[in-house]
Amino acid sequence: MKLKSHSGTKKRVKVRASGKMTFNKSAKRHLLINKSRRQKNKFKFGMPVTDTLKGTIKKLLPGTKIK
């Protein structure tokens, strides 16, 4: 039987061609005038997923080539 991947994780995690995963941090939609430039520019293209979360995401996204 085929395993279904978790649709919430599909929307939030991006798997790069190298197999590394990234996700976007929160707090970047509104009230940006109160935040510093460094805080807004940090991880502009997605934050790398830590090693502790990789195992969980592998279970939620079966069939993807994750390194």
PDBQT receptor file of N, H, CA, C and O in Angstrom, charges set to zero:
ATOM      1  N   MET A   1       0.832  -1.182   0.000  1.00  0.00    +0.000 N 
ATOM      2  CA  MET A   1       0.000   0.000   0.000  1.00  0.00    +0.000 C 
ATOM      3  C   MET A   1       0.880   1.251   0.000  1.00  0.00    +0.000 C 
ATOM      4  O   MET A   1       1.897   1.309   0.692  1.00  0.00    +0.000 OA
ATOM      5  N   LYS A   2       0.477   2.241  -0.780  1.00  0.00    +0.000 N 
ATOM      6  H   LYS A   2      -0.348   2.194  -1.342  1.00  0.00    +0.000 HD
ATOM      7  CA  LYS A   2       1.258   3.479  -0.855  1.00  0.00    +0.000 C 
ATOM      8  C   LYS A   2       1.084   4.301   0.410  1.00  0.00    +0.000 C 
ATOM      9  O   LYS A   2       0.005   4.325   1.003  1.00  0.00    +0.000 OA
ATOM     10  N   LEU A   3       2.158   4.977   0.823  1.00  0.00    +0.000 N 
ATOM     11  H   LEU A   3       3.035   4.957   0.342  1.00  0.00    +0.000 HD
ATOM     12  CA  LEU A   3       2.089   5.870   1.968  1.00  0.00    +0.000 C 
ATOM     13  C   LEU A   3       1.816   7.284   1.489  1.00  0.00    +0.000 C 
ATOM     14  O   LEU A   3       2.407   7.744   0.512  1.00  0.00    +0.000 OA
ATOM     15  N   LYS A   4       0.919   7.967   2.179  1.00  0.00    +0.000 N 
ATOM     16  H   LYS A   4       0.439   7.593   2.972  1.00  0.00    +0.000 HD
ATOM     17  CA  LYS A   4       0.617   9.344   1.821  1.00  0.00    +0.000 C 
ATOM     18  C   LYS A   4       1.556  10.275   2.575  1.00  0.00    +0.000 C 
ATOM     19  O   LYS A   4       1.886  10.038   3.737  1.00  0.00    +0.000 OA
ATOM     20  N   SER A   5       1.980  11.331   1.902  1.00  0.00    +0.000 N 
ATOM     21  H   SER A   5       1.713  11.524   0.958  1.00  0.00    +0.000 HD
ATOM     22  CA  SER A   5       2.841  12.304   2.563  1.00  0.00    +0.000 C 
ATOM     23  C   SER A   5       1.979  13.344   3.264  1.00  0.00    +0.000 C 
ATOM     24  O   SER A   5       0.855  13.617   2.840  1.00  0.00    +0.000 OA
ATOM     25  N   HIS A   6       2.500  13.914   4.322  1.00  0.00    +0.000 N 
ATOM     26  H   HIS A   6       3.413  13.692   4.667  1.00  0.00    +0.000 HD
ATOM     27  CA  HIS A   6       1.798  14.877   5.149  1.00  0.00    +0.000 C 
ATOM     28  C   HIS A   6       1.676  16.197   4.388  1.00  0.00    +0.000 C 
ATOM     29  O   HIS A   6       2.687  16.815   4.053  1.00  0.00    +0.000 OA
ATOM     30  N   SER A   7       0.441  16.631   4.114  1.00  0.00    +0.000 N 
ATOM     31  H   SER A   7      -0.380  16.129   4.386  1.00  0.00    +0.000 HD
ATOM     32  CA  SER A   7       0.238  17.791   3.241  1.00  0.00    +0.000 C 
ATOM     33  C   SER A   7       0.720  19.088   3.887  1.00  0.00    +0.000 C 
ATOM     34  O   SER A   7       1.159  19.996   3.180  1.00  0.00    +0.000 OA
ATOM     35  N   GLY A   8       0.649  19.195   5.208  1.00  0.00    +0.000 N 
ATOM     36  H   GLY A   8       0.293  18.458   5.783  1.00  0.00    +0.000 HD
ATOM     37  CA  GLY A   8       1.148  20.394   5.881  1.00  0.00    +0.000 C 
ATOM     38  C   GLY A   8       2.653  20.507   5.773  1.00  0.00    +0.000 C 
ATOM     39  O   GLY A   8       3.183  21.608   5.623  1.00  0.00    +0.000 OA
ATOM     40  N   THR A   9       3.344  19.390   5.847  1.00  0.00    +0.000 N 
ATOM     41  H   THR A   9       2.914  18.496   5.969  1.00  0.00    +0.000 HD
ATOM     42  CA  THR A   9       4.799  19.386   5.716  1.00  0.00    +0.000 C 
ATOM     43  C   THR A   9       5.209  19.674   4.277  1.00  0.00    +0.000 C 
ATOM     44  O   THR A   9       6.209  20.353   4.045  1.00  0.00    +0.000 OA
ATOM     45  N   LYS A  10       4.450  19.167   3.310  1.00  0.00    +0.000 N 
ATOM     46  H   LYS A  10       3.638  18.616   3.498  1.00  0.00    +0.000 HD
ATOM     47  CA  LYS A  10       4.737  19.438   1.894  1.00  0.00    +0.000 C 
ATOM     48  C   LYS A  10       4.723  20.925   1.614  1.00  0.00    +0.000 C 
ATOM     49  O   LYS A  10       5.537  21.423   0.836  1.00  0.00    +0.000 OA
ATOM     50  N   LYS A  11       3.796  21.643   2.249  1.00  0.00    +0.000 N 
ATOM     51  H   LYS A  11       3.135  21.238   2.881  1.00  0.00    +0.000 HD
ATOM     52  CA  LYS A  11       3.658  23.073   2.008  1.00  0.00    +0.000 C 
ATOM     53  C   LYS A  11       4.760  23.877   2.675  1.00  0.00    +0.000 C 
ATOM     54  O   LYS A  11       5.119  24.952   2.195  1.00  0.00    +0.000 OA
ATOM     55  N   ARG A  12       5.300  23.371   3.772  1.00  0.00    +0.000 N 
ATOM     56  H   ARG A  12       5.009  22.498   4.162  1.00  0.00    +0.000 HD
ATOM     57  CA  ARG A  12       6.217  24.160   4.585  1.00  0.00    +0.000 C 
ATOM     58  C   ARG A  12       7.692  23.865   4.353  1.00  0.00    +0.000 C 
ATOM     59  O   ARG A  12       8.534  24.741   4.550  1.00  0.00    +0.000 OA
ATOM     60  N   VAL A  13       8.015  22.646   3.939  1.00  0.00    +0.000 N 
ATOM     61  H   VAL A  13       7.331  21.935   3.779  1.00  0.00    +0.000 HD
ATOM     62  CA  VAL A  13       9.414  22.239   3.790  1.00  0.00    +0.000 C 
ATOM     63  C   VAL A  13       9.741  22.103   2.310  1.00  0.00    +0.000 C 
ATOM     64  O   VAL A  13       8.981  21.508   1.545  1.00  0.00    +0.000 OA
ATOM     65  N   LYS A  14      10.884  22.664   1.916  1.00  0.00    +0.000 N 
ATOM     66  H   LYS A  14      11.501  23.147   2.537  1.00  0.00    +0.000 HD
ATOM     67  CA  LYS A  14      11.330  22.581   0.528  1.00  0.00    +0.000 C 
ATOM     68  C   LYS A  14      12.566  21.690   0.500  1.00  0.00    +0.000 C 
ATOM     69  O   LYS A  14      13.532  21.938   1.223  1.00  0.00    +0.000 OA
ATOM     70  N   VAL A  15      12.536  20.657  -0.331  1.00  0.00    +0.000 N 
ATOM     71  H   VAL A  15      11.752  20.455  -0.918  1.00  0.00    +0.000 HD
ATOM     72  CA  VAL A  15      13.684  19.763  -0.470  1.00  0.00    +0.000 C 
ATOM     73  C   VAL A  15      14.474  20.227  -1.690  1.00  0.00    +0.000 C 
ATOM     74  O   VAL A  15      13.951  20.231  -2.804  1.00  0.00    +0.000 OA
ATOM     75  N   ARG A  16      15.724  20.616  -1.486  1.00  0.00    +0.000 N 
ATOM     76  H   ARG A  16      16.149  20.614  -0.581  1.00  0.00    +0.000 HD
ATOM     77  CA  ARG A  16      16.575  21.113  -2.563  1.00  0.00    +0.000 C 
ATOM     78  C   ARG A  16      17.072  19.947  -3.422  1.00  0.00    +0.000 C 
ATOM     79  O   ARG A  16      16.886  18.783  -3.068  1.00  0.00    +0.000 OA
ATOM     80  N   ALA A  17      17.700  20.269  -4.542  1.00  0.00    +0.000 N 
ATOM     81  H   ALA A  17      17.852  21.215  -4.829  1.00  0.00    +0.000 HD
ATOM     82  CA  ALA A  17      18.202  19.237  -5.452  1.00  0.00    +0.000 C 
ATOM     83  C   ALA A  17      19.292  18.396  -4.798  1.00  0.00    +0.000 C 
ATOM     84  O   ALA A  17      19.456  17.221  -5.125  1.00  0.00    +0.000 OA
ATOM     85  N   SER A  18      20.043  19.003  -3.868  1.00  0.00    +0.000 N 
ATOM     86  H   SER A  18      19.910  19.958  -3.602  1.00  0.00    +0.000 HD
ATOM     87  CA  SER A  18      21.100  18.269  -3.181  1.00  0.00    +0.000 C 
ATOM     88  C   SER A  18      20.551  17.319  -2.124  1.00  0.00    +0.000 C 
ATOM     89  O   SER A  18      21.284  16.470  -1.617  1.00  0.00    +0.000 OA
ATOM     90  N   GLY A  19      19.257  17.452  -1.784  1.00  0.00    +0.000 N 
ATOM     91  H   GLY A  19      18.661  18.142  -2.196  1.00  0.00    +0.000 HD
ATOM     92  CA  GLY A  19      18.652  16.612  -0.758  1.00  0.00    +0.000 C 
ATOM     93  C   GLY A  19      18.522  17.316   0.567  1.00  0.00    +0.000 C 
ATOM     94  O   GLY A  19      17.925  16.776   1.498  1.00  0.00    +0.000 OA
ATOM     95  N   LYS A  20      19.076  18.526   0.674  1.00  0.00    +0.000 N 
ATOM     96  H   LYS A  20      19.561  18.965  -0.083  1.00  0.00    +0.000 HD
ATOM     97  CA  LYS A  20      18.955  19.294   1.909  1.00  0.00    +0.000 C 
ATOM     98  C   LYS A  20      17.586  19.949   1.970  1.00  0.00    +0.000 C 
ATOM     99  O   LYS A  20      16.984  20.265   0.943  1.00  0.00    +0.000 OA
ATOM    100  N   MET A  21      17.109  20.146   3.179  1.00  0.00    +0.000 N 
ATOM    101  H   MET A  21      17.598  19.890   4.013  1.00  0.00    +0.000 HD
ATOM    102  CA  MET A  21      15.779  20.712   3.365  1.00  0.00    +0.000 C 
ATOM    103  C   MET A  21      15.860  22.113   3.957  1.00  0.00    +0.000 C 
ATOM    104  O   MET A  21      16.744  22.408   4.762  1.00  0.00    +0.000 OA
ATOM    105  N   THR A  22      14.929  22.971   3.550  1.00  0.00    +0.000 N 
ATOM    106  H   THR A  22      14.211  22.731   2.896  1.00  0.00    +0.000 HD
ATOM    107  CA  THR A  22      14.824  24.317   4.117  1.00  0.00    +0.000 C 
ATOM    108  C   THR A  22      13.369  24.618   4.408  1.00  0.00    +0.000 C 
ATOM    109  O   THR A  22      12.467  24.018   3.822  1.00  0.00    +0.000 OA
ATOM    110  N   PHE A  23      13.147  25.556   5.321  1.00  0.00    +0.000 N 
ATOM    111  H   PHE A  23      13.879  26.043   5.797  1.00  0.00    +0.000 HD
ATOM    112  CA  PHE A  23      11.804  26.034   5.614  1.00  0.00    +0.000 C 
ATOM    113  C   PHE A  23      11.893  27.515   5.939  1.00  0.00    +0.000 C 
ATOM    114  O   PHE A  23      12.950  28.011   6.331  1.00  0.00    +0.000 OA
ATOM    115  N   ASN A  24      10.782  28.217   5.774  1.00  0.00    +0.000 N 
ATOM    116  H   ASN A  24       9.924  27.814   5.456  1.00  0.00    +0.000 HD
ATOM    117  CA  ASN A  24      10.752  29.645   6.044  1.00  0.00    +0.000 C 
ATOM    118  C   ASN A  24      10.324  29.901   7.477  1.00  0.00    +0.000 C 
ATOM    119  O   ASN A  24       9.401  29.266   7.987  1.00  0.00    +0.000 OA
ATOM    120  N   LYS A  25      11.001  30.834   8.117  1.00  0.00    +0.000 N 
ATOM    121  H   LYS A  25      11.752  31.349   7.704  1.00  0.00    +0.000 HD
ATOM    122  CA  LYS A  25      10.672  31.201   9.485  1.00  0.00    +0.000 C 
ATOM    123  C   LYS A  25       9.413  32.055   9.498  1.00  0.00    +0.000 C 
ATOM    124  O   LYS A  25       9.021  32.636   8.486  1.00  0.00    +0.000 OA
ATOM    125  N   SER A  26       8.798  32.116  10.658  1.00  0.00    +0.000 N 
ATOM    126  H   SER A  26       9.117  31.644  11.481  1.00  0.00    +0.000 HD
ATOM    127  CA  SER A  26       7.589  32.911  10.812  1.00  0.00    +0.000 C 
ATOM    128  C   SER A  26       7.958  34.371  11.122  1.00  0.00    +0.000 C 
ATOM    129  O   SER A  26       9.135  34.728  11.162  1.00  0.00    +0.000 OA
ATOM    130  N   ALA A  27       6.951  35.192  11.336  1.00  0.00    +0.000 N 
ATOM    131  H   ALA A  27       5.994  34.902  11.303  1.00  0.00    +0.000 HD
ATOM    132  CA  ALA A  27       7.082  36.604  11.719  1.00  0.00    +0.000 C 
ATOM    133  C   ALA A  27       7.701  37.455  10.618  1.00  0.00    +0.000 C 
ATOM    134  O   ALA A  27       8.515  38.334  10.899  1.00  0.00    +0.000 OA
ATOM    135  N   LYS A  28       7.323  37.203   9.368  1.00  0.00    +0.000 N 
ATOM    136  H   LYS A  28       6.661  36.489   9.139  1.00  0.00    +0.000 HD
ATOM    137  CA  LYS A  28       7.828  38.020   8.266  1.00  0.00    +0.000 C 
ATOM    138  C   LYS A  28       6.700  38.556   7.395  1.00  0.00    +0.000 C 
ATOM    139  O   LYS A  28       6.947  38.970   6.262  1.00  0.00    +0.000 OA
ATOM    140  N   ARG A  29       5.476  38.559   7.891  1.00  0.00    +0.000 N 
ATOM    141  H   ARG A  29       5.274  38.222   8.811  1.00  0.00    +0.000 HD
ATOM    142  CA  ARG A  29       4.326  38.958   7.082  1.00  0.00    +0.000 C 
ATOM    143  C   ARG A  29       3.864  40.391   7.382  1.00  0.00    +0.000 C 
ATOM    144  O   ARG A  29       3.532  41.141   6.464  1.00  0.00    +0.000 OA
ATOM    145  N   HIS A  30       3.845  40.760   8.646  1.00  0.00    +0.000 N 
ATOM    146  H   HIS A  30       4.115  40.150   9.391  1.00  0.00    +0.000 HD
ATOM    147  CA  HIS A  30       3.355  42.093   9.001  1.00  0.00    +0.000 C 
ATOM    148  C   HIS A  30       4.097  42.578  10.234  1.00  0.00    +0.000 C 
ATOM    149  O   HIS A  30       4.869  41.827  10.831  1.00  0.00    +0.000 OA
ATOM    150  N   LEU A  31       3.870  43.821  10.618  1.00  0.00    +0.000 N 
ATOM    151  H   LEU A  31       3.242  44.431  10.133  1.00  0.00    +0.000 HD
ATOM    152  CA  LEU A  31       4.565  44.475  11.741  1.00  0.00    +0.000 C 
ATOM    153  C   LEU A  31       6.076  44.474  11.512  1.00  0.00    +0.000 C 
ATOM    154  O   LEU A  31       6.843  44.296  12.458  1.00  0.00    +0.000 OA
ATOM    155  N   LEU A  32       6.508  44.669  10.275  1.00  0.00    +0.000 N 
ATOM    156  H   LEU A  32       5.885  44.814   9.506  1.00  0.00    +0.000 HD
ATOM    157  CA  LEU A  32       7.920  44.586   9.935  1.00  0.00    +0.000 C 
ATOM    158  C   LEU A  32       8.676  45.855  10.309  1.00  0.00    +0.000 C 
ATOM    159  O   LEU A  32       9.904  45.841  10.382  1.00  0.00    +0.000 OA
ATOM    160  N   ILE A  33       7.963  46.948  10.545  1.00  0.00    +0.000 N 
ATOM    161  H   ILE A  33       6.965  46.959  10.485  1.00  0.00    +0.000 HD
ATOM    162  CA  ILE A  33       8.630  48.203  10.890  1.00  0.00    +0.000 C 
ATOM    163  C   ILE A  33       9.291  48.106  12.269  1.00  0.00    +0.000 C 
ATOM    164  O   ILE A  33      10.246  48.829  12.555  1.00  0.00    +0.000 OA
ATOM    165  N   ASN A  34       8.785  47.221  13.112  1.00  0.00    +0.000 N 
ATOM    166  H   ASN A  34       8.009  46.634  12.880  1.00  0.00    +0.000 HD
ATOM    167  CA  ASN A  34       9.330  47.052  14.464  1.00  0.00    +0.000 C 
ATOM    168  C   ASN A  34      10.548  46.137  14.502  1.00  0.00    +0.000 C 
ATOM    169  O   ASN A  34      11.244  46.077  15.515  1.00  0.00    +0.000 OA
ATOM    170  N   LYS A  35      10.810  45.428  13.414  1.00  0.00    +0.000 N 
ATOM    171  H   LYS A  35      10.244  45.477  12.591  1.00  0.00    +0.000 HD
ATOM    172  CA  LYS A  35      11.912  44.466  13.395  1.00  0.00    +0.000 C 
ATOM    173  C   LYS A  35      13.130  45.069  12.720  1.00  0.00    +0.000 C 
ATOM    174  O   LYS A  35      13.002  45.913  11.833  1.00  0.00    +0.000 OA
ATOM    175  N   SER A  36      14.301  44.640  13.135  1.00  0.00    +0.000 N 
ATOM    176  H   SER A  36      14.405  43.955  13.856  1.00  0.00    +0.000 HD
ATOM    177  CA  SER A  36      15.544  45.161  12.585  1.00  0.00    +0.000 C 
ATOM    178  C   SER A  36      15.786  44.591  11.183  1.00  0.00    +0.000 C 
ATOM    179  O   SER A  36      15.204  43.577  10.798  1.00  0.00    +0.000 OA
ATOM    180  N   ARG A  37      16.649  45.261  10.442  1.00  0.00    +0.000 N 
ATOM    181  H   ARG A  37      17.122  46.085  10.755  1.00  0.00    +0.000 HD
ATOM    182  CA  ARG A  37      16.987  44.811   9.084  1.00  0.00    +0.000 C 
ATOM    183  C   ARG A  37      17.649  43.447   9.133  1.00  0.00    +0.000 C 
ATOM    184  O   ARG A  37      17.398  42.600   8.275  1.00  0.00    +0.000 OA
ATOM    185  N   ARG A  38      18.496  43.230  10.136  1.00  0.00    +0.000 N 
ATOM    186  H   ARG A  38      18.700  43.918  10.833  1.00  0.00    +0.000 HD
ATOM    187  CA  ARG A  38      19.183  41.945  10.286  1.00  0.00    +0.000 C 
ATOM    188  C   ARG A  38      18.182  40.824  10.523  1.00  0.00    +0.000 C 
ATOM    189  O   ARG A  38      18.318  39.733   9.969  1.00  0.00    +0.000 OA
ATOM    190  N   GLN A  39      17.183  41.094  11.343  1.00  0.00    +0.000 N 
ATOM    191  H   GLN A  39      17.073  41.980  11.793  1.00  0.00    +0.000 HD
ATOM    192  CA  GLN A  39      16.181  40.084  11.652  1.00  0.00    +0.000 C 
ATOM    193  C   GLN A  39      15.353  39.736  10.417  1.00  0.00    +0.000 C 
ATOM    194  O   GLN A  39      14.963  38.582  10.240  1.00  0.00    +0.000 OA
ATOM    195  N   LYS A  40      15.082  40.722   9.564  1.00  0.00    +0.000 N 
ATOM    196  H   LYS A  40      15.398  41.659   9.708  1.00  0.00    +0.000 HD
ATOM    197  CA  LYS A  40      14.285  40.479   8.369  1.00  0.00    +0.000 C 
ATOM    198  C   LYS A  40      15.089  39.812   7.262  1.00  0.00    +0.000 C 
ATOM    199  O   LYS A  40      14.540  39.021   6.496  1.00  0.00    +0.000 OA
ATOM    200  N   ASN A  41      16.384  40.117   7.165  1.00  0.00    +0.000 N 
ATOM    201  H   ASN A  41      16.830  40.760   7.788  1.00  0.00    +0.000 HD
ATOM    202  CA  ASN A  41      17.204  39.584   6.084  1.00  0.00    +0.000 C 
ATOM    203  C   ASN A  41      17.800  38.216   6.389  1.00  0.00    +0.000 C 
ATOM    204  O   ASN A  41      18.219  37.504   5.476  1.00  0.00    +0.000 OA
ATOM    205  N   LYS A  42      17.842  37.845   7.655  1.00  0.00    +0.000 N 
ATOM    206  H   LYS A  42      17.502  38.423   8.397  1.00  0.00    +0.000 HD
ATOM    207  CA  LYS A  42      18.448  36.576   8.038  1.00  0.00    +0.000 C 
ATOM    208  C   LYS A  42      17.611  35.427   7.472  1.00  0.00    +0.000 C 
ATOM    209  O   LYS A  42      16.392  35.398   7.640  1.00  0.00    +0.000 OA
ATOM    210  N   PHE A  43      18.263  34.497   6.812  1.00  0.00    +0.000 N 
ATOM    211  H   PHE A  43      19.254  34.521   6.675  1.00  0.00    +0.000 HD
ATOM    212  CA  PHE A  43      17.625  33.330   6.197  1.00  0.00    +0.000 C 
ATOM    213  C   PHE A  43      16.536  33.762   5.217  1.00  0.00    +0.000 C 
ATOM    214  O   PHE A  43      15.402  33.287   5.276  1.00  0.00    +0.000 OA
ATOM    215  N   LYS A  44      16.901  34.662   4.324  1.00  0.00    +0.000 N 
ATOM    216  H   LYS A  44      17.823  35.047   4.276  1.00  0.00    +0.000 HD
ATOM    217  CA  LYS A  44      15.951  35.180   3.340  1.00  0.00    +0.000 C 
ATOM    218  C   LYS A  44      15.439  34.070   2.426  1.00  0.00    +0.000 C 
ATOM    219  O   LYS A  44      14.281  34.091   2.010  1.00  0.00    +0.000 OA
ATOM    220  N   PHE A  45      16.296  33.107   2.115  1.00  0.00    +0.000 N 
ATOM    221  H   PHE A  45      17.237  33.090   2.453  1.00  0.00    +0.000 HD
ATOM    222  CA  PHE A  45      15.927  32.046   1.184  1.00  0.00    +0.000 C 
ATOM    223  C   PHE A  45      15.630  30.733   1.889  1.00  0.00    +0.000 C 
ATOM    224  O   PHE A  45      15.714  29.670   1.273  1.00  0.00    +0.000 OA
ATOM    225  N   GLY A  46      15.290  30.788   3.147  1.00  0.00    +0.000 N 
ATOM    226  H   GLY A  46      15.222  31.651   3.647  1.00  0.00    +0.000 HD
ATOM    227  CA  GLY A  46      14.926  29.590   3.880  1.00  0.00    +0.000 C 
ATOM    228  C   GLY A  46      16.002  29.167   4.855  1.00  0.00    +0.000 C 
ATOM    229  O   GLY A  46      17.196  29.250   4.569  1.00  0.00    +0.000 OA
ATOM    230  N   MET A  47      15.561  28.718   5.996  1.00  0.00    +0.000 N 
ATOM    231  H   MET A  47      14.590  28.650   6.228  1.00  0.00    +0.000 HD
ATOM    232  CA  MET A  47      16.465  28.279   7.054  1.00  0.00    +0.000 C 
ATOM    233  C   MET A  47      16.693  26.779   6.912  1.00  0.00    +0.000 C 
ATOM    234  O   MET A  47      15.740  26.036   6.675  1.00  0.00    +0.000 OA
ATOM    235  N   PRO A  48      17.932  26.318   7.051  1.00  0.00    +0.000 N 
ATOM    236  CA  PRO A  48      18.166  24.867   6.940  1.00  0.00    +0.000 C 
ATOM    237  C   PRO A  48      17.534  24.102   8.100  1.00  0.00    +0.000 C 
ATOM    238  O   PRO A  48      17.490  24.590   9.229  1.00  0.00    +0.000 OA
ATOM    239  N   VAL A  49      17.053  22.914   7.810  1.00  0.00    +0.000 N 
ATOM    240  H   VAL A  49      17.089  22.517   6.892  1.00  0.00    +0.000 HD
ATOM    241  CA  VAL A  49      16.422  22.065   8.820  1.00  0.00    +0.000 C 
ATOM    242  C   VAL A  49      17.516  21.418   9.663  1.00  0.00    +0.000 C 
ATOM    243  O   VAL A  49      18.516  20.941   9.127  1.00  0.00    +0.000 OA
ATOM    244  N   THR A  50      17.327  21.404  10.973  1.00  0.00    +0.000 N 
ATOM    245  H   THR A  50      16.514  21.792  11.408  1.00  0.00    +0.000 HD
ATOM    246  CA  THR A  50      18.320  20.830  11.868  1.00  0.00    +0.000 C 
ATOM    247  C   THR A  50      18.285  19.302  11.808  1.00  0.00    +0.000 C 
ATOM    248  O   THR A  50      17.324  18.706  11.322  1.00  0.00    +0.000 OA
ATOM    249  N   ASP A  51      19.343  18.689  12.307  1.00  0.00    +0.000 N 
ATOM    250  H   ASP A  51      20.124  19.173  12.702  1.00  0.00    +0.000 HD
ATOM    251  CA  ASP A  51      19.457  17.227  12.282  1.00  0.00    +0.000 C 
ATOM    252  C   ASP A  51      18.387  16.556  13.139  1.00  0.00    +0.000 C 
ATOM    253  O   ASP A  51      17.967  15.437  12.843  1.00  0.00    +0.000 OA
ATOM    254  N   THR A  52      17.943  17.233  14.201  1.00  0.00    +0.000 N 
ATOM    255  H   THR A  52      18.285  18.142  14.442  1.00  0.00    +0.000 HD
ATOM    256  CA  THR A  52      16.943  16.633  15.078  1.00  0.00    +0.000 C 
ATOM    257  C   THR A  52      15.586  16.523  14.396  1.00  0.00    +0.000 C 
ATOM    258  O   THR A  52      14.813  15.616  14.704  1.00  0.00    +0.000 OA
ATOM    259  N   LEU A  53      15.285  17.435  13.476  1.00  0.00    +0.000 N 
ATOM    260  H   LEU A  53      15.913  18.172  13.226  1.00  0.00    +0.000 HD
ATOM    261  CA  LEU A  53      14.004  17.398  12.790  1.00  0.00    +0.000 C 
ATOM    262  C   LEU A  53      14.015  16.540  11.525  1.00  0.00    +0.000 C 
ATOM    263  O   LEU A  53      12.956  16.187  11.007  1.00  0.00    +0.000 OA
ATOM    264  N   LYS A  54      15.199  16.205  11.028  1.00  0.00    +0.000 N 
ATOM    265  H   LYS A  54      16.060  16.491  11.449  1.00  0.00    +0.000 HD
ATOM    266  CA  LYS A  54      15.289  15.462   9.767  1.00  0.00    +0.000 C 
ATOM    267  C   LYS A  54      14.588  14.109   9.838  1.00  0.00    +0.000 C 
ATOM    268  O   LYS A  54      13.914  13.710   8.888  1.00  0.00    +0.000 OA
ATOM    269  N   GLY A  55      14.738  13.416  10.933  1.00  0.00    +0.000 N 
ATOM    270  H   GLY A  55      15.286  13.740  11.705  1.00  0.00    +0.000 HD
ATOM    271  CA  GLY A  55      14.106  12.106  11.077  1.00  0.00    +0.000 C 
ATOM    272  C   GLY A  55      12.592  12.201  11.060  1.00  0.00    +0.000 C 
ATOM    273  O   GLY A  55      11.916  11.364  10.462  1.00  0.00    +0.000 OA
ATOM    274  N   THR A  56      12.061  13.222  11.717  1.00  0.00    +0.000 N 
ATOM    275  H   THR A  56      12.610  13.902  12.203  1.00  0.00    +0.000 HD
ATOM    276  CA  THR A  56      10.616  13.418  11.741  1.00  0.00    +0.000 C 
ATOM    277  C   THR A  56      10.085  13.740  10.362  1.00  0.00    +0.000 C 
ATOM    278  O   THR A  56       9.050  13.217   9.948  1.00  0.00    +0.000 OA
ATOM    279  N   ILE A  57      10.799  14.608   9.645  1.00  0.00    +0.000 N 
ATOM    280  H   ILE A  57      11.639  15.033   9.982  1.00  0.00    +0.000 HD
ATOM    281  CA  ILE A  57      10.345  15.010   8.317  1.00  0.00    +0.000 C 
ATOM    282  C   ILE A  57      10.462  13.854   7.330  1.00  0.00    +0.000 C 
ATOM    283  O   ILE A  57       9.649  13.746   6.412  1.00  0.00    +0.000 OA
ATOM    284  N   LYS A  58      11.456  12.993   7.502  1.00  0.00    +0.000 N 
ATOM    285  H   LYS A  58      12.116  13.081   8.247  1.00  0.00    +0.000 HD
ATOM    286  CA  LYS A  58      11.581  11.812   6.634  1.00  0.00    +0.000 C 
ATOM    287  C   LYS A  58      10.365  10.901   6.775  1.00  0.00    +0.000 C 
ATOM    288  O   LYS A  58       9.908  10.306   5.799  1.00  0.00    +0.000 OA
ATOM    289  N   LYS A  59       9.844  10.795   8.005  1.00  0.00    +0.000 N 
ATOM    290  H   LYS A  59      10.215  11.278   8.798  1.00  0.00    +0.000 HD
ATOM    291  CA  LYS A  59       8.659   9.973   8.223  1.00  0.00    +0.000 C 
ATOM    292  C   LYS A  59       7.412  10.621   7.618  1.00  0.00    +0.000 C 
ATOM    293  O   LYS A  59       6.528   9.929   7.113  1.00  0.00    +0.000 OA
ATOM    294  N   LEU A  60       7.349  11.944   7.672  1.00  0.00    +0.000 N 
ATOM    295  H   LEU A  60       8.067  12.507   8.082  1.00  0.00    +0.000 HD
ATOM    296  CA  LEU A  60       6.179  12.650   7.166  1.00  0.00    +0.000 C 
ATOM    297  C   LEU A  60       6.164  12.749   5.642  1.00  0.00    +0.000 C 
ATOM    298  O   LEU A  60       5.098  12.893   5.043  1.00  0.00    +0.000 OA
ATOM    299  N   LEU A  61       7.337  12.674   5.013  1.00  0.00    +0.000 N 
ATOM    300  H   LEU A  61       8.202  12.557   5.500  1.00  0.00    +0.000 HD
ATOM    301  CA  LEU A  61       7.438  12.763   3.556  1.00  0.00    +0.000 C 
ATOM    302  C   LEU A  61       8.082  11.496   2.989  1.00  0.00    +0.000 C 
ATOM    303  O   LEU A  61       9.233  11.539   2.555  1.00  0.00    +0.000 OA
ATOM    304  N   PRO A  62       7.365  10.373   2.984  1.00  0.00    +0.000 N 
ATOM    305  CA  PRO A  62       7.968   9.161   2.438  1.00  0.00    +0.000 C 
ATOM    306  C   PRO A  62       8.123   9.257   0.931  1.00  0.00    +0.000 C 
ATOM    307  O   PRO A  62       7.282   9.844   0.252  1.00  0.00    +0.000 OA
ATOM    308  N   GLY A  63       9.194   8.682   0.408  1.00  0.00    +0.000 N 
ATOM    309  H   GLY A  63       9.878   8.205   0.959  1.00  0.00    +0.000 HD
ATOM    310  CA  GLY A  63       9.407   8.679  -1.020  1.00  0.00    +0.000 C 
ATOM    311  C   GLY A  63      10.275   9.821  -1.530  1.00  0.00    +0.000 C 
ATOM    312  O   GLY A  63      10.687   9.799  -2.690  1.00  0.00    +0.000 OA
ATOM    313  N   THR A  64      10.567  10.823  -0.693  1.00  0.00    +0.000 N 
ATOM    314  H   THR A  64      10.232  10.840   0.249  1.00  0.00    +0.000 HD
ATOM    315  CA  THR A  64      11.443  11.911  -1.130  1.00  0.00    +0.000 C 
ATOM    316  C   THR A  64      12.878  11.564  -0.804  1.00  0.00    +0.000 C 
ATOM    317  O   THR A  64      13.152  10.890   0.189  1.00  0.00    +0.000 OA
ATOM    318  N   LYS A  65      13.787  12.021  -1.633  1.00  0.00    +0.000 N 
ATOM    319  H   LYS A  65      13.564  12.569  -2.440  1.00  0.00    +0.000 HD
ATOM    320  CA  LYS A  65      15.200  11.721  -1.435  1.00  0.00    +0.000 C 
ATOM    321  C   LYS A  65      15.817  12.785  -0.545  1.00  0.00    +0.000 C 
ATOM    322  O   LYS A  65      16.255  13.832  -1.024  1.00  0.00    +0.000 OA
ATOM    323  N   ILE A  66      15.849  12.511   0.754  1.00  0.00    +0.000 N 
ATOM    324  H   ILE A  66      15.493  11.661   1.143  1.00  0.00    +0.000 HD
ATOM    325  CA  ILE A  66      16.351  13.438   1.756  1.00  0.00    +0.000 C 
ATOM    326  C   ILE A  66      17.681  12.926   2.268  1.00  0.00    +0.000 C 
ATOM    327  O   ILE A  66      17.825  11.750   2.603  1.00  0.00    +0.000 OA
ATOM    328  N   LYS A  67      18.657  13.829   2.325  1.00  0.00    +0.000 N 
ATOM    329  H   LYS A  67      18.541  14.784   2.054  1.00  0.00    +0.000 HD
ATOM    330  CA  LYS A  67      19.985  13.461   2.852  1.00  0.00    +0.000 C 
ATOM    331  C   LYS A  67      20.159  14.011   4.236  1.00  0.00    +0.000 C 
ATOM    332  O   LYS A  67      21.206  13.812   4.852  1.00  0.00    +0.000 OA
TER     333      LYS A  67
